[in-house]
Amino acid sequence: MAEEAAAAAAAPLLEGLPDEIVLWEILVRLDPKSLLRCRAVRRAWRCATSTRRFLLAHHARQSALPIFSSDGCRNLLALDHRAAQLHTVARHDEPFFLEASCDGLLLSRSYSGRRLAVYNPATREHASLGRLPSDFRILGMYPHRPTGEYRLLLTNLGGPEGQIGCHVLTLGSDQPPRYIGWLEMVKPLLFEISALFRDSLHWFLQKYRKHVLVFDTTTESFRHMRAPLVLGDSDPGLFEMDGTLGINCHNDAMGIITIWVLQDYESELWDIKYRIKLPVGEIREKFGDDGESWGLGVGVLSGDGDVLLLLNFGGWLLQVDSDGKLIESFDCGHRDLAIYEYQLKQSLVQHTFFPALKSGSAPPLI
């Protein structure tokens, strides 16, 4: 409150306009890079846009950008579809897995397993988490609202380095992972991507296709949700869309994407919102037909609740709208382009755990 009062007592942010308009209608709408440039213009702008209240509001307005890897899983790319730009947000000096994305933070692990790092591409903060014990696997990353901490949900499936079951590791803490219990359905989670929604991590259990497993990040406990009967040739994906959850599945033979949407979270009611016929013939005619396999990612890339499908075809990243129309294409020049189900929602919010962790010698940032 003190820093906000100091900012309010300063000279007008922009002559001719009320500070409320400048701050909450103009500056808060800028992308992180533009906002950082504005901070260099005037001290009053820097003070006004550095408060936690403003940074949280700014983060809330950012678009969720789909992210990809390329160059042998060494580069991390993000797509800003409104600006029609695909840009690099991080470069690694060795192949990596993207383990989690949460509140503008990315968690990556090297293929070798020797390096685990958390970083914020917008602020260029980074820290090494060292190396997890060999028996531990990462299930997700989340903010713990009661304490303000960021934590990793881990599982240990057996070995001498910890009790079998689920554990929680607090970023910035010198304490070992804390045991929270065992769940029979944990093992399938190793191959699933979690979706953070309503302060809970969600996984669609492809092995069972009857349940969505939910981890309440406040109580740090598990429960189940009812899932729709999802049919398709490829593995279904769970994702957040337009303030709810969605599940997509792909019928390869028919070239059709079906998207289920959770209509009511409390009653666990699902419904089919989209059934999209892909323009397979047009795509193969324009971009070649050499037996390339499809890589599919689905996400909400617009603010009106509609969806764009992202297709990876022979080094091209293609956008298809909900009517099945090809609307944009990007020549990525990389046949090893991989689409992640994670998204990056950039943030300039500062985190106290970065100073508490050792900085890596080679930050995965550009």
N, C-alpha and C positions, 0 to 999 in steps of 0.2 A: 504493500500500500504506500510505503514511503517513496518508492521510486516512481510510482504513478503520480503521486502528488507533486513531486519535483518536476516531472515532465509537463504536467498541466500548468504549473506556475511559470513556465518558460514563455518566450516570445511566441506569437502565432506560428503554427507550422507552415502555413502558406497564406500570404496576404490575400484578403478578399473572400476566404472560405473559413467556416468554423472548423476548429480542430477536430471535432467529432466526425465531420464529413471527410476531412483529409485522412484521418487515421482509420476509421472504421468502414469507409466506403471506397477509398482509393488505395492507400498503402496496403491494407490487409488483403487486397485482391491480387497483389503482385506475386510473381513466382519468386522463389528464394534468391536466385541470382540477381534479379532486378532489385529486390528489396535490399540486398547487401550493398549494391551500388548506390542506392538512395541514402543509405546510412552515411556514406562518405561525403554527401553534399552539405549537410548541416548537422551540427551537434544536437540540436533539438529533435531532428528526425531520428538520430541514432538513439537518443534517450527514450523517445516515445515508442519506438519499435523494438525495444530490448526488454520490455516488461514481460513477465511470464504470461499474464493475461492476454497480451497482444499476440505473443508467439503461439499460444494454444489456439487462439481464434484464427490466426494465419494458417496454421497447420490444418485446421478443420476445413478450410476452403480449398486446399490443394487437391488436384485430381490424383486419383490412384493410377499410376503409370504401370502398364505391363512391362515385365523385365525378361531379358533373354541372356543367354551366354553364347559366345562365339570364340573362334580361334582356339579350338581345342579346350574349351572351358577355361580360358584365361581372361577373357574380357566379359564385363557385365554391361549390357545395353538397356536403355529404357526408351519407350516409345511415347512421344507426346503427339497424339493423333490430331489435336486441334491445330498445332503448328506444323503438322506433317513432318516431324523431325524424329529421327532415330539417333540418339547420342549415347556416347560411352560415359558411364558413371563410375566405373572402377576397372582397374587392370591388376591382374595378379601375375606374379612371376612363376607360378606353377599352376597346373590344373586344379580346380576347386569344385566343391559342391556348395550350392546355396542352401543353407539349413533352415533359415527363417527370415521373415521380414515383418517388422512391427514398428509402428509409429516413426517411420523414417529411418529406423535402424536395420542394418543387414547383418546377418551372421553367416560366415562362410568357414568352410573346413577344407583344407588341402586334401587332394587325393591320397597323399601319403599318410594323412592323419596326424602329421607332426605339428600343424599350425591350425589354430582355431582363433578367429578374429571377429570382433564386433566393430562396426564402423557406421558413421553417418556421412553419406556423400555430400549433403548440403552444407554441413559445417566443417567437413574434412577431419573430424575427430575420429580417432581409431584407437583400439587397444587390443593387445593379445591376451587371450584367455589360456594360453599355454596349451597343454595337451590333456584331453580327458583320459581317465583310465580306460584301458582297452575294452573293458566289458560294458562301458556306458554308450548309449545311443541317444541322440537328441530327438525329442518328439515335438518341441515347440518353444517359442519365446513369448513372454507376455508381461504386461505391467500389472503389478499387484497393487490395486487401488488403495487399500487401507494403509500401506506403508510408503507408497510412491516408488517402490523398488521395481527393478526389472529382473525377471527370473527366467531360468531355463527349466523346462520339464524334461527329465531324463528317464531312461529305463536301463536297468541292469538285468540282463537275461541269464546271468550266471558267471561265476568266476570268483577268484579270491579277493577282488578289489572292492567289494561292496555287497550289501545285502540284496538278494534278488527282489526285483519289484520296481516301483516308481520312486524317483527322487527329485528334489528341487534344489537348484543351484542359484544363489543370488549373485548377480553381477556386482563386482566391487567388494564382495565379502571374502575374507580369508578362511571362512568355514568350509568344510567339505560338503558335498551334496547331502541333503537331508532326506531321509527315508519317509515316504508318506503312505506306503501301502502297496498291495499287489492287486492286479486285475487280470483275469484270465485272457481278456481280449487285447492285451497290450501288444503282443508280438506282431499281429497284422499291422499295427500302426507304424511300424518301421518303414513301410512302403507307401504310406499315405501322406498327403499334404493337409495340414490343418488350416482352418479358417477361423480367425478371431472375430467374434461377433457377440455383442451383449456381454462383454467381460467374460467370455467363455471360449475355449478352443473346441472346434468341432471337426470330426473326421467321419467320412462316409466309409463304412466297413465293407469293402468290395467283396471280401471273402464270404460275408454273410448276406449282404444286400438287403437286410431287413432293418438295420439300425443305423442311426448316427450317434456316435459316441461323443459325449460332451464332458469337458473338464472345466468346472467352475473355478476361475482363477482367484476368486475371493476366498472361498472356503477350501480350495485346493482338494476337491473331491470329484469323483466321476459319477455320471449317470447316463442313461440311454434316452434317445428320442426315436420316435417312429420314422421310418424312411419310406419313400415311395418304391413301388416295384419298377426298377430301372432296368431296361433291356437294351442291349447294344453289343457291338463286336469289340469295341475298345473299352478300356477301363474308364468308368465314370469319374468326373471331377467335381469336387465340392468347392464353392466359392461364394463370396459375399457380393450381392448385387442390389442396388437401390434400396438399402436399408433392410434387407432380408437375406436369406440364403438361397442358393440355386445349385442344382446338380445337372451337369450336361452329360449326354451319352451320344455316341457316334455309331450310326449304322453304315458300315463301310460299303456294303453291297448296293444300298440305295442312295448313298451320298447324302444322308439326312442327319442333321443335328437336332436332338430333342433336349429342351431345357425345362426342367422342373423347378418350380418356385415354391418356397414355404409361405403359404398365404397367411397362416396364423401360428405364431411361435408357441403360444401357450397350449393350444389344442393340437398342435403338430399336424396341421392339415397342409398337404402338398397338392399342387395342380400343375398341369403342363401349360406353360405360358408361350413357348415358341417351339415350332417344328419347322426347321429351316432346310430347304433343299439347296445344296451347294451347287454353284455353277461349274461343275466338274469339266464339262466339255469346253467352255470358254477358257478356263484356266489352263488346261492342257494345250489348247490351240495357241494361246498367247505366250506361255512360258515353257513349252516343250513337253513332250511325253517320252521320258526315258526310263520309265519304271520307278520314278522317285516315290518314296513313301511319304505319307502325310504326317505332319506334326501339328497338333491342334491345341489351341488355347482359347478359352472363353472368358470374357470379363466385361464389366460395365465400363465403357470408355467415354460415355457421355453423361451429362447431368440430367437428362430427361427420362431416365429409367429404361432406355433402349439398350440393346447390346450390339457390339460389333464382334464378329468372329475373327480370330487371328489364325491364319493358315501359314505353315512353313512348307514351301514347295521349291525344292531345287535351289536353295539360296535366296529365294524371294520371300518376303514377308507380305502377305496379302490380307486386306481387310474386306470382309463381307458383311453387309448389313442384315437386319432381321428379315428382310424380304428376299434374301438370297442373291442380292446384287453385289458384284465386285465393284468396290468404290475407290480403292487405293492400293498401290503396290510400292514396295521398297526393294531395290536391288541391294541386298546386304553383302553380296560377294562372298558369302561364307556358306559352304554346304554343310558345315557342322553347326549351324545355328540351332539352338535349342530353346523352346518356349517354356518358361517357368509358369506354374500356376500362382506363384506369388506376385504381388504388386508392390510398388514403392510409392508411398505417399510422403513426400519430402517434408522435413521439419527442421526448423532452426532452434527448437527447444534445447536448452542445455541440460546435460545429465551429470549428476554428481559421481556416477560410478567410473567415468572415464579417468579422472585424476587418480582414483584408487587402484586402477589397473595399470600394468606395465604397458607402455606403448611398444608396438612392434617395430622392429628395425626396418621393415619394408612395408609401409602402409599400402593397402590395396586400393589406393585412390589416385585420381588424376588431377 
